[in-house]
Amino acid sequence: MSNAYTMDTIIKVEENLCITCGNCIRTCPAGLITKKEFPLPIDNAWDLCIDCGHCVAVCPTGALHQRVMGPEDCDPIDIHLIPRWEEARQFLVSRRSTRVYVNRPVEKDKILQVLDVARFAPWGGNRQGDHLHWVVISDPAQVHRVAEMSIEWMKSVGESNPGMYKEAKLELFTSAWDEGEDQISRGAPCFIQAWAPKDERTAPQGATIALAYAQLAAHGLGLGSSWSGGINTAAQAYPPLIELLELPEGIVSYGTILLGYPAEPFMKIPARKPLNVTWR
């Protein structure tokens, strides 16, 4: 960003552009902006601001600058590109978890497009940029090795915790592997993991939402994706895989998604159970 942390105040207002509409005051999630003649920060705003940029984004005249961004750093919203409800619903409900992939690598620029969208996922306190680290495994041999080690972990669970092995139905995966069928990576050419500190309280929800954004972005690019609980749980619990992935001490993988080009196009949207809603 062009003016990152160069200002000595949390916000600066170009008075010749400001129309004193109050949008920035009402939009600030922490109530850090007040007004005399023009908007100005409250006394402790510097320490409390989460740098969400909403004050800048809501200003209709481009008058407001915040310590990490100005109007020139924010992309304009093109209302013509916002889908109508029917289009938005069709896009969302037509996304499927892909479990059969073609033998084709995913271009790096498409992976970056997917992750770029995930940057905009909501995260408690806007802390994503401070804590989330994406890891992409795109070497097919490495993907296969990770799948193999995930199977090794599952088999070790069968020996050390037969109850969990049975309850999680891990035998479905280990038996298939022994018969030459990979139901872990499922032929996907790459997978993506979301890493963050183990003790970061906002990470479980934030990483999950960011991965969901990534999956929707992949859908928009014609890519298929699927959560891999097998790989991710092994990456949290199996020391040899943790070592292979080079996970630093105190960092965990909060989610893993397989990514690739789907082999089977879906013609219909599967039925789902009805809503279960309590109104109070």
C-alpha positions as CSV (number, residue, x, y, z in Angstrom):
1,M,0.0,0.0,0.0
2,S,1.3,3.4,-1.0
3,N,1.0,5.1,2.4
4,A,1.4,2.2,4.8
5,Y,2.2,3.5,8.3
6,T,3.6,6.8,7.1
7,M,0.9,8.9,8.8
8,D,1.3,10.0,12.4
9,T,-2.5,9.8,13.0
10,I,-5.0,7.0,12.4
11,I,-7.0,9.0,9.8
12,K,-6.5,12.1,7.8
13,V,-9.3,14.0,6.1
14,E,-9.0,16.1,3.0
15,E,-11.3,18.9,4.2
16,N,-11.8,20.2,0.7
17,L,-13.3,16.9,-0.3
18,C,-15.2,16.0,2.9
19,I,-19.0,16.5,2.8
20,T,-19.4,15.6,6.5
21,C,-21.8,12.9,5.7
22,G,-20.8,10.9,8.7
23,N,-20.5,7.6,6.9
24,C,-17.0,6.9,8.3
25,I,-18.2,7.6,11.9
26,R,-21.2,5.2,11.6
27,T,-19.2,2.5,9.8
28,C,-16.2,2.2,12.1
29,P,-16.7,-1.1,13.9
30,A,-15.0,0.1,17.1
31,G,-16.5,3.6,17.1
32,L,-13.1,5.2,16.9
33,I,-14.1,8.2,14.8
34,T,-15.9,11.3,16.1
35,K,-16.5,14.7,14.6
36,K,-16.0,18.3,15.4
37,E,-16.1,20.3,12.1
38,F,-14.7,17.2,10.3
39,P,-14.1,13.6,11.3
40,L,-11.2,12.9,13.6
41,P,-10.1,9.9,15.7
42,I,-10.7,9.5,19.4
43,D,-7.7,9.7,21.7
44,N,-6.8,6.0,21.8
45,A,-7.7,5.1,18.2
46,W,-4.2,4.2,17.2
47,D,-4.1,1.3,19.6
48,L,-7.6,0.1,19.0
49,C,-7.9,0.3,15.2
50,I,-7.9,-3.1,13.4
51,D,-7.1,-1.5,10.0
52,C,-10.2,-2.9,8.3
53,G,-10.3,0.1,6.0
54,H,-14.1,0.5,6.1
55,C,-13.8,4.2,6.8
56,V,-11.9,4.7,3.6
57,A,-14.1,2.3,1.5
58,V,-17.4,4.0,2.7
59,C,-16.3,7.6,2.0
60,P,-18.2,8.8,-1.2
61,T,-15.7,11.5,-2.1
62,G,-12.3,9.9,-1.4
63,A,-11.6,12.4,1.3
64,L,-10.5,10.0,4.1
65,H,-7.1,8.3,4.4
66,Q,-6.3,5.7,7.0
67,R,-2.8,4.8,8.3
68,V,-2.4,1.7,6.1
69,M,-4.5,2.7,3.1
70,G,-5.9,5.6,1.1
71,P,-8.7,5.7,-1.5
72,E,-6.1,4.9,-4.2
73,D,-5.4,1.6,-2.5
74,C,-9.0,0.4,-2.6
75,D,-10.5,-1.2,-5.8
76,P,-13.8,0.4,-6.8
77,I,-17.0,-1.8,-6.6
78,D,-18.5,-2.4,-10.0
79,I,-22.2,-2.9,-9.3
80,H,-22.6,-4.4,-12.8
81,L,-20.4,-7.3,-11.8
82,I,-22.4,-8.1,-8.7
83,P,-24.6,-11.1,-9.6
84,R,-28.4,-11.0,-9.1
85,W,-29.8,-13.3,-6.4
86,E,-30.7,-16.1,-8.9
87,E,-27.2,-16.0,-10.3
88,A,-25.5,-15.9,-6.9
89,R,-27.6,-18.8,-5.6
90,Q,-26.9,-20.9,-8.6
91,F,-23.2,-20.3,-8.3
92,L,-23.1,-21.2,-4.6
93,V,-25.3,-24.3,-4.6
94,S,-23.7,-25.7,-7.8
95,R,-20.3,-26.0,-6.1
96,R,-19.5,-29.6,-5.4
97,S,-16.7,-31.3,-3.6
98,T,-14.6,-32.8,-6.3
99,R,-13.2,-36.3,-5.7
100,V,-12.1,-37.2,-9.2
101,Y,-9.5,-35.1,-11.0
102,V,-7.9,-35.1,-14.4
103,N,-4.2,-35.5,-14.8
104,R,-3.5,-31.8,-15.4
105,P,-1.5,-29.4,-13.2
106,V,-3.2,-26.3,-11.9
107,E,-1.5,-23.1,-13.3
108,K,0.3,-21.1,-10.7
109,D,-1.6,-17.9,-11.6
110,K,-4.9,-19.6,-11.0
111,I,-3.8,-20.7,-7.6
112,L,-2.8,-17.2,-6.8
113,Q,-6.2,-15.9,-8.0
114,V,-7.8,-18.4,-5.6
115,L,-5.7,-17.2,-2.7
116,D,-6.1,-13.6,-3.6
117,V,-9.8,-13.9,-3.1
118,A,-9.3,-15.7,0.2
119,R,-7.5,-12.6,1.5
120,F,-10.8,-10.9,1.7
121,A,-12.5,-13.5,3.9
122,P,-13.7,-12.1,7.3
123,W,-11.4,-12.8,10.2
124,G,-11.8,-11.8,13.8
125,G,-10.1,-8.5,14.5
126,N,-8.9,-8.4,10.8
127,R,-6.0,-10.5,12.0
128,Q,-5.6,-12.7,8.9
129,G,-2.7,-10.8,7.5
130,D,-0.8,-11.1,10.8
131,H,-1.3,-14.8,11.3
132,L,-2.4,-16.8,8.2
133,H,0.2,-18.4,6.0
134,W,-0.8,-20.4,2.9
135,V,1.2,-23.4,1.8
136,V,0.7,-24.9,-1.6
137,I,2.0,-28.4,-2.5
138,S,1.9,-28.7,-6.2
139,D,4.5,-31.4,-6.9
140,P,2.5,-34.6,-7.7
141,A,5.2,-36.8,-6.2
142,Q,5.0,-34.7,-3.0
143,V,1.3,-34.9,-3.0
144,H,1.5,-38.7,-3.3
145,R,4.0,-38.9,-0.5
146,V,1.8,-36.8,1.8
147,A,-1.2,-39.1,1.0
148,E,1.0,-42.1,1.7
149,M,2.1,-40.7,5.1
150,S,-1.6,-39.9,5.9
151,I,-2.3,-43.6,5.4
152,E,0.6,-44.5,7.6
153,W,-0.9,-42.2,10.4
154,M,-4.3,-43.9,9.9
155,K,-2.8,-47.3,10.3
156,S,-0.9,-46.2,13.4
157,V,-4.3,-45.0,14.9
158,G,-5.7,-48.5,14.2
159,E,-2.9,-49.9,16.4
160,S,-3.0,-47.3,19.2
161,N,-6.7,-46.3,19.2
162,P,-8.9,-49.0,17.7
163,G,-12.0,-47.2,18.9
164,M,-11.2,-44.1,17.0
165,Y,-10.1,-46.0,14.0
166,K,-13.5,-47.7,13.8
167,E,-15.6,-44.7,14.6
168,A,-13.8,-42.6,11.9
169,K,-14.1,-45.4,9.4
170,L,-10.4,-45.1,8.6
171,E,-10.3,-48.7,7.3
172,L,-12.2,-47.4,4.2
173,F,-9.1,-45.4,3.3
174,T,-6.4,-47.8,4.4
175,S,-8.0,-50.8,2.6
176,A,-8.5,-48.8,-0.6
177,W,-4.8,-47.7,-0.4
178,D,-3.6,-51.3,0.0
179,E,-5.6,-52.2,-3.1
180,G,-4.0,-49.5,-5.1
181,E,-6.7,-46.8,-4.8
182,D,-5.9,-43.4,-3.4
183,Q,-8.9,-42.0,-1.6
184,I,-6.7,-39.5,0.2
185,S,-5.4,-37.2,-2.6
186,R,-7.8,-38.7,-5.1
187,G,-5.6,-37.8,-8.0
188,A,-5.6,-34.1,-7.3
189,P,-2.4,-32.4,-8.6
190,C,-2.0,-30.1,-5.6
191,F,-3.4,-29.2,-2.2
192,I,-3.5,-26.0,-0.2
193,Q,-3.1,-25.7,3.6
194,A,-3.9,-22.8,5.9
195,W,-1.3,-22.4,8.6
196,A,-1.6,-20.2,11.7
197,P,-0.3,-20.2,15.3
198,K,-1.7,-22.9,17.5
199,D,-2.6,-20.4,20.3
200,E,-4.2,-17.8,18.0
201,R,-7.8,-17.7,19.2
202,T,-9.3,-16.4,16.0
203,A,-7.5,-18.9,13.7
204,P,-9.9,-21.9,13.7
205,Q,-12.9,-19.9,12.5
206,G,-10.9,-17.5,10.4
207,A,-8.9,-20.2,8.5
208,T,-12.1,-22.2,7.9
209,I,-13.8,-19.2,6.3
210,A,-10.8,-18.3,4.3
211,L,-10.6,-21.8,2.9
212,A,-14.3,-21.6,2.0
213,Y,-13.6,-18.4,0.1
214,A,-10.8,-20.2,-1.7
215,Q,-13.1,-23.1,-2.7
216,L,-15.7,-20.7,-4.1
217,A,-13.0,-18.8,-6.0
218,A,-11.8,-22.1,-7.4
219,H,-15.4,-22.9,-8.5
220,G,-15.5,-19.6,-10.4
221,L,-12.2,-20.5,-12.2
222,G,-13.5,-23.9,-13.3
223,L,-11.5,-25.7,-10.7
224,G,-12.7,-28.4,-8.4
225,S,-11.8,-28.7,-4.7
226,S,-12.5,-30.8,-1.7
227,W,-11.6,-30.7,2.0
228,S,-9.1,-33.4,3.0
229,G,-9.7,-34.2,6.7
230,G,-7.3,-37.1,6.3
231,I,-4.3,-35.1,5.2
232,N,-5.1,-32.3,7.6
233,T,-5.5,-34.4,10.7
234,A,-2.4,-36.3,9.9
235,A,-0.6,-33.0,9.5
236,Q,-1.6,-32.1,13.0
237,A,-0.9,-35.4,14.7
238,Y,1.7,-37.4,12.8
239,P,5.3,-36.2,13.6
240,P,6.9,-37.7,10.4
241,L,4.4,-35.7,8.2
242,I,4.8,-32.6,10.3
243,E,8.5,-32.9,9.7
244,L,8.0,-33.4,6.0
245,L,5.8,-30.4,5.7
246,E,8.3,-28.4,7.7
247,L,5.6,-27.0,10.0
248,P,7.3,-24.7,12.5
249,E,7.0,-25.2,16.2
250,G,3.7,-23.6,17.5
251,I,2.2,-23.5,14.0
252,V,-0.6,-25.9,12.9
253,S,-2.6,-26.5,9.7
254,Y,-6.2,-25.5,10.3
255,G,-7.5,-26.9,7.0
256,T,-6.4,-28.6,3.8
257,I,-8.2,-28.5,0.4
258,L,-7.4,-30.6,-2.6
259,L,-7.4,-28.6,-5.9
260,G,-7.5,-29.5,-9.5
261,Y,-9.5,-29.8,-12.7
262,P,-12.6,-31.9,-12.1
263,A,-13.0,-35.1,-14.3
264,E,-16.7,-35.3,-14.0
265,P,-19.0,-32.4,-14.7
266,F,-22.2,-32.2,-12.6
267,M,-25.5,-31.9,-14.4
268,K,-27.7,-31.4,-11.4
269,I,-27.7,-30.1,-7.9
270,P,-28.2,-32.9,-5.3
271,A,-31.1,-32.6,-3.0
272,R,-30.4,-31.7,0.6
273,K,-32.3,-32.1,3.8
274,P,-34.8,-29.3,4.7
275,L,-33.8,-26.3,6.9
276,N,-33.9,-26.8,10.6
277,V,-34.6,-23.3,11.9
278,T,-35.7,-22.0,15.3
279,W,-37.2,-18.5,15.3
280,R,-37.1,-16.6,18.6
